[in-house]
Amino acid sequence: MSILGNHARPARHVVLTAAVTLVVPLTVAWASAPAGAAPADVLCQGKPSDKVATAAGQTITGTPQRDVLSANGFAQVTVVGLGGDDVLCGSPSGSSAAPAAVRGGTGADSIDAGPGVRIHGGDGNDSITGASAVLHGDAGHDQIHASGGGGTFAYGDEGNDVLDSTGGDDQHLFGNEGDDSLSAPGGSGHVLTPGAGNDTITGPPTATLDYNGSAPVTFDVAAGTAIGQGTDTFSGVRRFDGGTGADVFLGTGDTEYYSSVDALSTSTPGVDAVWTAGGDDHVTVASGDVHAGPGDDYVRILGGSAAGNSGNDTLIASYQGTLDGGSGKDRLRGEVDLTANLIPVGAFAFRGGEGKDRIRLPYPTLASGAVTACGALPACTSTAQGGAGVDLLDLRDVHGRTKVDLAGHGKVSYRFGTSTAAGFERVQGSQGKDRIRGNAAANRIDGNGGADRIWGRGGRDVLIGGAGRDRLVGGPGRDITQGGSGHDVCRGEVRRRC
């Protein structure tokens, strides 16, 4: 980058006493021209300038005709084109509190500026280039280039615009109105928001195709279409963000990412329908009906339902929801954070399905830890079904004393209510004083912290007290009891360690 905008100024000639001419090119980036330099000596996009800044903080204004204007490397300069097909060059802002600016006019302007500059093309079909800047095409069919450096926010605004990223990471391209083209062929972390109209989007798998607004959008990844705010076509992208409407997502066998948590900004978020077809997919929705395909999937819902498939899935329900792990070694978990207060708290239901599953029951918490009263919160009651396989009931999030009985339909009682827990063979207790009774299966029960009381009942059980003064009773089977730290009492036929 030269000292004269973005192009090198002509070579300076220094005449020596021996009449020899020495050519010295100057290419210092974003520096001001020498004192006393004529405007024509300052190049803007390869053209001699008509008017240039001579100090920081100035405003350089053109005429109704075509002008070549340059900030001349000075910071916090405002360049205004007015009419005509202007050529405008801005300098780095130097301050986020008082950023530099370039404003085109009614013509087809060509604008180039450095980091931190705010650009508005104005009316006309403009060409705009900026790095780590804020670029607005305004009216007209504009071409906007987010160049290297990353962190550029480019807006097509009105008209059929072409926006692209020519380098850097974390570029944000917004098409807005019109039939726009958004392209980010390289880099990572890009966010591509087409807006209204029939748009074309191209990006790498790390780019996110993002939609705002309440209009429902149907994403068909195999077809490469997103229909709702227009009929958009996309390629390469594998990350998707829906709006606040009832969106539909149809995945493929590749690993894909889908989210629509911005629906929390409305009082009645749409219920998304999500089907992933394969790969290790990541899905996060505010309210939805999620069907995960084969693969080790990660699904988080704030409400609604989520069903796993084959593979070792992680399913999380926050505030309310129904989780079904399907086959595989799945992890199902409920969460309630009353400090966030995002949506009303509802009831939870968990089903492990086939395989060796872990189910962690929810427990309401505040920033300071356990809440002191649950009142009428439905989340105080949940249902859990272990299913086929050796399943684990995880109570480590529960505060205070817990009572568990695995026999029959199973029952869990704690400070704020009760839950049913059937079909479990293993239990991880809380840090409090637990009372845990097994069933006829071969149980493995770990009391964790607190002075626990554990009964194995039938089966060849393994009972572990953990920290605290525990009492472990094996039952009629050939059991192993292990007290851990503390003064424990153990009763087991095969081995006792207290």
C-alpha positions as CSV (number, residue, x, y, z in Angstrom):
1,M,0.0,0.0,0.0
2,S,1.5,3.4,-0.9
3,I,1.5,6.6,1.0
4,L,-0.9,8.0,-1.6
5,G,-4.1,6.0,-1.0
6,N,-3.8,2.4,-2.3
7,H,-1.5,2.9,-5.3
8,A,2.1,4.0,-5.5
9,R,2.7,7.6,-6.5
10,P,5.0,8.3,-9.5
11,A,8.7,7.9,-8.8
12,R,10.4,11.0,-7.4
13,H,13.6,12.2,-9.3
14,V,16.5,13.4,-7.2
15,V,19.1,15.2,-9.4
16,L,22.7,14.7,-8.2
17,T,25.7,17.0,-8.9
18,A,27.0,14.6,-11.5
19,A,23.7,15.0,-13.5
20,V,22.7,11.4,-12.6
21,T,19.0,10.8,-12.0
22,L,18.2,8.4,-9.2
23,V,14.7,6.9,-9.1
24,V,13.3,6.3,-5.5
25,P,9.8,4.7,-5.3
26,L,7.9,5.4,-2.1
27,T,5.5,2.7,-0.9
28,V,4.8,3.4,2.8
29,A,1.2,2.3,3.7
30,W,-1.4,4.9,4.5
31,A,1.1,7.7,5.2
32,S,0.3,11.3,4.3
33,A,2.0,13.0,1.3
34,P,5.0,15.3,1.9
35,A,4.2,18.9,3.0
36,G,3.5,21.2,0.1
37,A,2.6,18.4,-2.4
38,A,0.1,19.4,-5.1
39,P,-3.2,17.5,-5.2
40,A,-2.2,16.0,-8.6
41,D,0.8,14.4,-7.0
42,V,-1.4,12.3,-4.8
43,L,-2.8,9.2,-6.6
44,C,-6.2,7.8,-5.7
45,Q,-6.8,4.4,-7.3
46,G,-4.0,5.3,-9.9
47,K,-5.5,8.6,-10.8
48,P,-4.2,12.1,-9.9
49,S,-6.3,13.8,-7.2
50,D,-8.3,17.0,-7.7
51,K,-8.5,17.7,-4.0
52,V,-6.8,16.1,-1.0
53,A,-6.8,16.5,2.8
54,T,-3.9,18.4,4.3
55,A,-4.6,17.5,8.0
56,A,-6.4,15.0,10.1
57,G,-10.1,15.6,10.8
58,Q,-10.9,17.6,7.7
59,T,-13.9,17.2,5.4
60,I,-13.1,17.0,1.6
61,T,-16.1,17.8,-0.6
62,G,-16.3,17.4,-4.4
63,T,-18.5,19.0,-7.0
64,P,-21.5,18.0,-9.0
65,Q,-19.0,16.7,-11.7
66,R,-16.6,13.9,-11.6
67,D,-14.0,14.3,-8.9
68,V,-10.9,12.4,-7.6
69,L,-10.7,13.0,-3.9
70,S,-8.2,11.6,-1.4
71,A,-7.9,11.6,2.4
72,N,-4.2,11.7,1.7
73,G,-3.3,9.3,4.5
74,F,-4.7,11.5,7.3
75,A,-6.9,10.0,10.0
76,Q,-10.5,10.8,10.7
77,V,-11.0,12.6,7.3
78,T,-14.5,12.7,5.8
79,V,-14.6,12.5,1.9
80,V,-17.9,13.6,0.2
81,G,-18.3,13.0,-3.5
82,L,-21.6,14.8,-4.3
83,G,-22.5,14.3,-8.1
84,G,-20.6,12.7,-10.9
85,D,-18.8,9.3,-11.2
86,D,-16.3,10.1,-8.5
87,V,-13.1,8.3,-7.5
88,L,-12.8,8.5,-3.7
89,C,-10.0,7.2,-1.3
90,G,-10.3,7.2,2.4
91,S,-7.6,6.7,5.1
92,P,-7.7,4.5,8.2
93,S,-10.0,6.0,10.8
94,G,-7.5,6.2,13.7
95,S,-10.3,6.3,16.2
96,S,-13.5,4.2,16.7
97,A,-15.0,7.2,18.5
98,A,-14.5,9.5,15.5
99,P,-14.2,7.2,12.5
100,A,-13.2,8.3,9.0
101,A,-16.0,8.3,6.4
102,V,-16.4,8.3,2.7
103,R,-19.8,9.2,1.1
104,G,-20.5,8.9,-2.5
105,G,-23.2,10.8,-4.3
106,T,-25.6,10.3,-7.2
107,G,-23.1,8.9,-9.7
108,A,-21.5,5.6,-10.2
109,D,-18.6,6.0,-7.7
110,S,-15.5,4.0,-7.2
111,I,-14.5,4.0,-3.5
112,D,-11.5,2.5,-1.7
113,A,-10.7,3.0,2.0
114,G,-8.7,1.5,4.8
115,P,-9.5,-0.1,8.1
116,G,-12.2,1.4,10.3
117,V,-13.7,3.7,7.6
118,R,-17.5,4.0,7.2
119,I,-18.5,4.0,3.5
120,H,-21.8,4.9,1.9
121,G,-22.0,4.6,-1.8
122,G,-25.1,6.8,-2.2
123,D,-27.2,6.5,-5.4
124,G,-25.8,4.9,-8.5
125,N,-24.1,1.7,-9.3
126,D,-21.0,1.9,-7.1
127,S,-17.8,-0.1,-6.7
128,I,-16.7,-0.2,-3.1
129,T,-13.6,-1.9,-1.5
130,G,-12.8,-1.8,2.2
131,A,-10.9,-3.8,4.7
132,S,-12.1,-4.2,8.4
133,A,-14.6,-1.4,7.6
134,V,-18.4,-0.8,7.4
135,L,-19.5,-0.7,3.7
136,H,-22.9,0.4,2.5
137,G,-23.9,0.3,-1.1
138,D,-27.1,2.2,-0.6
139,A,-29.3,2.6,-3.7
140,G,-28.3,1.1,-7.1
141,H,-26.7,-2.2,-8.3
142,D,-23.4,-2.1,-6.4
143,Q,-20.3,-4.2,-6.3
144,I,-18.9,-4.4,-2.8
145,H,-15.6,-6.1,-1.9
146,A,-14.6,-7.0,1.6
147,S,-10.8,-7.2,1.2
148,G,-8.2,-8.7,3.5
149,G,-8.0,-8.0,7.2
150,G,-11.3,-9.6,8.3
151,G,-14.1,-8.2,10.4
152,T,-15.7,-6.2,7.5
153,F,-19.5,-5.5,7.5
154,A,-20.7,-5.1,4.0
155,Y,-24.4,-4.2,3.1
156,G,-25.8,-4.2,-0.3
157,D,-28.9,-2.3,0.7
158,E,-31.2,-1.5,-2.2
159,G,-30.7,-3.0,-5.7
160,N,-29.3,-6.2,-7.1
161,D,-25.9,-6.2,-5.5
162,V,-22.7,-8.3,-5.8
163,L,-20.8,-8.7,-2.5
164,D,-17.7,-10.8,-2.0
165,S,-14.9,-11.4,0.4
166,T,-11.5,-11.3,-1.3
167,G,-9.5,-12.2,1.9
168,G,-9.5,-12.4,5.6
169,D,-11.8,-14.1,8.1
170,D,-15.0,-13.2,9.9
171,Q,-16.5,-11.2,7.0
172,H,-20.2,-10.2,7.3
173,L,-22.1,-9.8,4.0
174,F,-25.7,-8.6,4.0
175,G,-27.6,-8.6,0.8
176,N,-30.8,-6.9,2.0
177,E,-33.3,-6.0,-0.7
178,G,-32.9,-7.2,-4.3
179,D,-31.6,-10.3,-6.1
180,D,-28.1,-10.3,-4.6
181,S,-25.0,-12.4,-5.0
182,L,-22.9,-13.1,-1.9
183,S,-19.6,-14.9,-2.2
184,A,-16.8,-15.8,0.3
185,P,-14.6,-18.3,-1.4
186,G,-11.9,-18.5,1.3
187,G,-11.2,-17.8,4.9
188,S,-13.4,-18.9,7.8
189,G,-16.1,-17.6,10.2
190,H,-18.0,-15.7,7.5
191,V,-21.7,-14.8,8.0
192,L,-23.7,-14.5,4.8
193,T,-27.2,-12.9,5.2
194,P,-29.0,-12.7,1.9
195,G,-32.2,-10.9,3.0
196,A,-35.2,-10.4,0.7
197,G,-35.1,-11.4,-3.0
198,N,-33.9,-14.3,-5.0
199,D,-30.2,-14.5,-3.9
200,T,-27.2,-16.6,-4.8
201,I,-24.8,-17.6,-2.0
202,T,-21.4,-19.3,-2.2
203,G,-19.1,-20.0,0.7
204,P,-16.8,-22.5,2.4
205,P,-18.2,-25.1,4.9
206,T,-17.2,-22.8,7.8
207,A,-19.4,-20.0,6.6
208,T,-22.9,-19.5,8.1
209,L,-25.9,-18.9,5.9
210,D,-28.0,-16.6,8.2
211,Y,-31.6,-15.5,8.1
212,N,-33.4,-12.9,10.1
213,G,-37.1,-12.1,10.4
214,S,-40.3,-14.0,11.0
215,A,-40.8,-15.5,7.6
216,P,-40.4,-19.3,7.7
217,V,-37.5,-20.6,5.7
218,T,-37.1,-24.1,4.3
219,F,-33.5,-25.2,4.0
220,D,-32.9,-28.2,1.6
221,V,-29.2,-28.8,1.8
222,A,-29.2,-31.5,-0.9
223,A,-31.0,-29.2,-3.4
224,G,-29.0,-26.2,-2.3
225,T,-32.1,-24.0,-1.7
226,A,-33.4,-21.8,1.0
227,I,-37.0,-20.7,0.3
228,G,-39.0,-18.3,2.4
229,Q,-37.6,-14.8,2.1
230,G,-37.3,-15.4,-1.6
231,T,-35.9,-18.4,-3.5
232,D,-32.2,-18.5,-2.7
233,T,-29.6,-20.9,-4.0
234,F,-26.4,-21.8,-2.1
235,S,-23.4,-24.0,-2.4
236,G,-20.5,-25.0,-0.2
237,V,-22.0,-23.7,3.0
238,R,-22.6,-26.2,5.9
239,R,-23.7,-23.9,8.7
240,F,-27.2,-22.5,8.9
241,D,-29.0,-20.1,11.1
242,G,-32.8,-19.7,10.9
243,G,-35.0,-16.8,11.9
244,T,-37.9,-16.5,14.3
245,G,-40.4,-18.3,12.1
246,A,-41.2,-22.0,11.9
247,D,-38.3,-23.1,9.8
248,V,-37.7,-26.5,8.2
249,F,-34.2,-27.9,7.9
250,L,-33.4,-31.0,5.7
251,G,-29.8,-32.1,6.0
252,T,-27.6,-34.5,4.1
253,G,-25.1,-37.2,4.9
254,D,-22.4,-34.5,5.6
255,T,-21.8,-32.9,9.0
256,E,-23.9,-29.8,9.3
257,Y,-24.7,-27.1,11.9
258,Y,-28.2,-25.6,12.3
259,S,-29.4,-23.1,14.9
260,S,-32.3,-20.8,15.5
261,V,-31.8,-19.5,19.0
262,D,-32.6,-15.9,17.9
263,A,-36.2,-17.0,18.1
264,L,-35.9,-16.2,21.8
265,S,-36.2,-12.6,20.9
266,T,-39.9,-13.1,20.3
267,S,-42.6,-14.0,22.7
268,T,-44.0,-16.8,20.4
269,P,-41.0,-18.4,18.7
270,G,-41.7,-20.6,15.7
271,V,-41.4,-24.4,16.1
272,D,-38.7,-25.6,13.8
273,A,-38.8,-29.0,12.2
274,V,-35.3,-30.5,11.7
275,W,-34.2,-33.7,10.0
276,T,-30.5,-34.5,9.8
277,A,-29.5,-37.4,7.5
278,G,-26.0,-38.4,8.6
279,G,-22.7,-37.1,9.8
280,D,-22.0,-35.7,13.2
281,D,-24.4,-32.9,13.2
282,H,-24.9,-30.0,15.7
283,V,-28.4,-28.6,16.2
284,T,-29.5,-25.9,18.6
285,V,-33.1,-24.6,18.4
286,A,-35.3,-22.5,20.7
287,S,-38.4,-24.6,20.1
288,G,-38.4,-27.5,17.7
289,D,-39.0,-31.1,16.7
290,V,-35.6,-32.5,15.9
291,H,-34.9,-35.9,14.3
292,A,-31.2,-36.6,14.3
293,G,-29.9,-39.1,11.7
294,P,-27.1,-41.6,11.9
295,G,-23.9,-40.3,13.4
296,D,-22.8,-38.9,16.8
297,D,-25.0,-35.9,16.9
298,Y,-25.2,-33.0,19.4
299,V,-28.7,-31.5,19.9
300,R,-29.8,-28.8,22.3
301,I,-33.4,-27.6,22.5
302,L,-34.9,-25.0,24.8
303,G,-38.3,-26.6,24.3
304,G,-40.0,-29.2,22.1
305,S,-38.6,-32.7,21.4
306,A,-35.4,-34.3,20.1
307,A,-34.9,-37.9,19.0
308,G,-31.5,-39.5,18.4
309,N,-30.8,-42.3,16.0
310,S,-27.9,-44.8,15.6
311,G,-24.7,-43.3,17.0
312,N,-23.7,-41.9,20.3
313,D,-25.8,-38.8,20.7
314,T,-25.8,-36.0,23.2
315,L,-29.3,-34.5,23.7
316,I,-29.9,-31.6,26.0
317,A,-33.2,-30.0,27.0
318,S,-33.1,-26.6,28.7
319,Y,-36.2,-25.4,30.5
320,Q,-38.5,-28.1,29.1
321,G,-38.5,-30.9,26.5
322,T,-38.7,-34.5,25.5
323,L,-35.6,-36.4,24.6
324,D,-35.3,-39.9,23.1
325,G,-31.8,-41.2,22.6
326,G,-32.5,-44.1,20.2
327,S,-29.8,-46.7,19.7
328,G,-26.2,-46.2,20.7
329,K,-24.5,-44.9,23.9
330,D,-26.4,-41.7,24.4
331,R,-26.2,-38.9,26.9
332,L,-29.4,-37.1,27.8
333,R,-29.5,-34.1,30.1
334,G,-32.0,-31.6,31.4
335,E,-31.0,-28.0,32.5
336,V,-32.9,-25.2,34.3
337,D,-31.1,-21.9,34.7
338,L,-33.6,-19.5,36.4
339,T,-31.1,-16.6,36.2
340,A,-31.3,-16.5,32.4
341,N,-35.1,-16.5,32.4
342,L,-35.3,-17.0,28.7
343,I,-38.6,-19.0,28.3
344,P,-41.2,-20.4,30.7
345,V,-40.0,-23.6,32.4
346,G,-41.9,-26.7,31.5
347,A,-41.8,-30.5,32.1
348,F,-39.1,-32.9,31.0
349,A,-39.3,-36.5,29.7
350,F,-36.3,-38.7,28.9
351,R,-36.0,-42.1,27.2
352,G,-32.6,-43.7,26.7
353,G,-33.7,-46.3,24.1
354,E,-31.3,-49.1,23.1
355,G,-27.7,-49.0,24.2
356,K,-25.8,-47.9,27.3
357,D,-27.2,-44.5,28.1
358,R,-26.6,-41.8,30.7
359,I,-29.5,-39.6,31.8
360,R,-29.0,-36.6,33.9
361,L,-32.1,-35.1,35.6
362,P,-32.6,-31.3,35.7
363,Y,-32.5,-29.3,38.8
364,P,-33.3,-25.5,39.0
365,T,-30.4,-23.3,39.8
366,L,-29.6,-19.7,40.4
367,A,-26.2,-17.9,40.0
368,S,-25.7,-18.4,43.8
369,G,-26.3,-22.2,43.5
370,A,-29.4,-24.1,44.6
371,V,-32.8,-22.4,44.7
372,T,-34.7,-22.5,48.0
373,A,-38.2,-23.0,46.6
374,C,-39.6,-24.6,43.5
375,G,-43.3,-23.5,43.8
376,A,-45.4,-24.7,40.9
377,L,-42.5,-25.1,38.4
378,P,-43.3,-28.1,36.2
379,A,-39.6,-28.7,35.9
380,C,-39.7,-30.0,39.4
381,T,-41.2,-33.2,38.0
382,S,-39.6,-35.2,35.2
383,T,-39.9,-38.7,33.8
384,A,-37.0,-40.9,32.8
385,Q,-37.0,-44.3,31.0
386,G,-33.7,-46.1,30.7
387,G,-34.7,-48.6,28.0
388,A,-32.6,-51.6,26.8
389,G,-29.0,-51.7,27.8
390,V,-27.2,-50.8,31.0
391,D,-28.4,-47.3,31.8
392,L,-27.1,-44.7,34.2
393,L,-29.3,-42.2,36.2
394,D,-27.1,-39.2,36.9
395,L,-28.1,-37.0,39.9
396,R,-24.9,-35.0,40.2
397,D,-26.6,-31.7,39.4
398,V,-29.1,-32.2,42.3
399,H,-28.5,-30.3,45.5
400,G,-29.4,-31.6,48.9
401,R,-30.8,-34.9,50.0
402,T,-32.1,-37.3,47.4
403,K,-34.1,-40.5,47.6
404,V,-34.0,-43.1,44.8
405,D,-35.8,-46.4,44.4
406,L,-35.1,-48.2,41.2
407,A,-37.7,-51.0,41.8
408,G,-40.8,-51.0,39.7
409,H,-41.5,-47.8,37.9
410,G,-38.7,-46.1,39.8
411,K,-38.9,-43.0,41.9
412,V,-36.7,-40.1,42.6
413,S,-37.5,-37.6,45.4
414,Y,-35.6,-34.5,46.2
415,R,-36.2,-31.1,47.7
416,F,-38.5,-29.7,44.9
417,G,-40.5,-32.7,43.8
418,T,-40.4,-36.2,42.4
419,S,-39.5,-37.9,39.2
420,T,-40.1,-41.4,37.8
421,A,-37.0,-43.3,36.7
422,A,-37.6,-46.8,35.4
423,G,-35.3,-49.2,33.6
424,F,-32.0,-48.0,35.2
425,E,-29.2,-50.3,36.4
426,R,-26.7,-47.6,37.5
427,V,-26.9,-44.5,39.7
428,Q,-24.6,-41.6,40.3
429,G,-25.8,-39.9,43.5
430,S,-25.7,-36.2,44.5
431,Q,-23.2,-34.5,46.8
432,G,-25.8,-34.6,49.6
433,K,-27.2,-37.3,51.9
434,D,-28.6,-39.8,49.4
435,R,-30.9,-42.8,50.1
436,I,-30.6,-45.1,47.1
437,R,-32.2,-48.6,46.7
438,G,-31.4,-50.8,43.8
439,N,-33.6,-53.3,42.0
440,A,-33.3,-57.0,40.9
441,A,-30.7,-56.2,38.3
442,A,-27.0,-56.1,38.8
443,N,-26.7,-52.5,40.0
444,R,-23.7,-50.2,40.2
445,I,-24.5,-47.4,42.6
446,D,-22.1,-44.5,43.5
447,G,-23.3,-42.3,46.3
448,N,-20.7,-39.6,45.7
449,G,-20.4,-37.0,48.5
450,G,-22.5,-36.9,51.7
451,A,-23.4,-39.5,54.3
452,D,-25.2,-42.0,52.0
453,R,-27.3,-45.0,52.6
454,I,-27.3,-47.5,49.8
455,W,-29.1,-50.9,49.5
456,G,-28.4,-53.2,46.6
457,R,-31.4,-55.6,46.8
458,G,-31.2,-58.5,44.3
459,G,-28.5,-59.0,41.7
460,R,-24.7,-58.9,41.8
461,D,-24.3,-55.3,42.9
462,V,-21.3,-52.9,43.2
463,L,-22.0,-50.3,45.9
464,I,-19.6,-47.3,46.3
465,G,-20.1,-44.8,49.1
466,G,-17.7,-42.1,48.1
467,A,-16.9,-39.3,50.5
468,G,-18.8,-39.1,53.8
469,R,-19.9,-41.6,56.4
470,D,-21.8,-44.2,54.3
471,R,-23.8,-47.3,55.0
472,L,-23.7,-49.9,52.2
473,V,-25.9,-53.1,52.3
474,G,-25.6,-55.5,49.4
475,G,-28.6,-57.7,49.6
476,P,-29.1,-61.4,48.7
477,G,-26.7,-61.4,45.6
478,R,-23.0,-61.7,45.6
479,D,-22.1,-58.0,46.1
480,I,-19.1,-55.8,46.3
481,T,-19.2,-52.8,48.8
482,Q,-16.6,-50.1,48.9
483,G,-17.0,-47.3,51.4
484,G,-14.4,-44.7,50.3
485,S,-13.2,-42.0,52.7
486,G,-15.1,-41.6,56.0
487,H,-16.1,-44.0,58.7
488,D,-18.3,-46.4,56.7
489,V,-20.3,-49.5,57.4
490,C,-20.3,-52.1,54.6
491,R,-22.1,-55.4,54.1
492,G,-21.2,-57.5,51.0
493,E,-20.6,-61.1,50.2
494,V,-17.7,-60.9,47.8
495,R,-15.6,-58.0,49.0
496,R,-16.0,-55.3,51.6
497,R,-13.7,-52.3,51.8
498,C,-14.7,-49.7,54.5
